[in-house]
């Protein structure tokens, strides 16, 4: 069935245009070739155990999660004082902290390939990093993300993510916080609960549902296989979640990543981000910690370009109907369960 309509994105308060009739349009460029299987250890890799980093520091011979401060940080306490800004402009020191988290010593591994226990350990590491950085002076917000695949510019395939702590809130999270507050004012309801109820009432876009979490391709998805993993309880940040919920979040995210990787013979490329509340957000604010997965391939080896309409105009055109893409992901999930 063709879907061709605008859909309101309640968290970003903007329209998304679903144009599923364009998904199979003639295409002669942007095919991504698969990287050859990487070895489990690469002596030249600066993320492998014992690897030498640009700073000259050698990594520990780690066996589980391994965290270190990024040698090329975008934000750092010792960033230089800014030049005075001319005219109406403003400048500020690029203060903050950037860390790298290697999920596993296995150079050729992948987040989706971690065992259940390894995956739970990664999410607990995200929790502990958030906890420590939120307790430290000078950081208002912790943003955790993984860039996965060459199409999102990853030069080192060693499975890892990044943890940024900054004295200000990143724009998308700030936007979402405002949208959630405006929704409360207008509709006297929690926007996340309203989204969960709307997805449950329809049901077609749900990928995984447990007692504590819901994973779905949102009605308002901006990308064909975009997926939200939303805990059902009102936790603003990872450290507030009980261990039971953290473990469940880990297993649901793992299941979703496996679905994404089983769509085609080649694995998906994606941006994964953990959205959580800044330190000073009022405890009774409705904002909720959740995970957003933005896959960057719209077909096997086919890169989704963010071109004029998206990048120039800020208007997303989604070539895939969220209902159909959710069905494809669920079918891929059946393949996963047959394998295991
Ligand atoms: Zn490596």
Boltz pocket constraint, residues with backbone or C-beta under 6 A from the ligand:
constraints:
  - pocket:
      binder: B
      contacts: [[A, 40], [A, 41], [A, 42], [A, 45], [A, 46], [A, 47], [A, 48], [A, 49], [A, 105], [A, 106], [A, 107], [A, 158]]
      max_distance: 6.0
